[in-house]
Every structure is written in C-alpha cells, then in structure tokens.
Amino acid sequence: MKKTKEGELLREVTVKTSLEGIDIQKEITVETLLDSGTIGSVMNSKFVRKQGFKLKKIETPNNRY
C-alpha cells in the first residue's frame, strides 16, 4: 500500500491496465485507480491525446466535473 509524505496509508486501490488503440495499433500499460462508487469509466482527454490515441465524439456525452 502507498503512503503519503507524512507516512499515512493511502486508502486507494490501483491496478495495472492495458490500453489498446485499435485504429493506431498501439498498446500501453498504465496504473489506474479503482473507484467503487463510480457509475462508468473516465479517462482524461489530455492524457489520451498525449498518448497518440484518437478521440471519438459520442451521441450522449458523459460529462464529469
């Protein structure tokens, strides 16, 4: 388990996840945070672009704030 700078245990669960861009034949492995209270999957659009993956607009946006 990870600790803060002060030595306290962080209460989070992370897993290594493979992301595959089918259209660009690219695969990367990243550490992702699991959130048991979420209702869907979310990925930062800046991260997606930086990794070279393409974004696709969906009919019903899933806005998160």
Buried (B, 14 or more C-beta within 10 A) or exposed (E): EEEEEEEEEEEEEEEEEEBEBEEEEEEEEEEBEEEEEEEEEEEEEEEBEEBEBEEEEEEEEEEEE
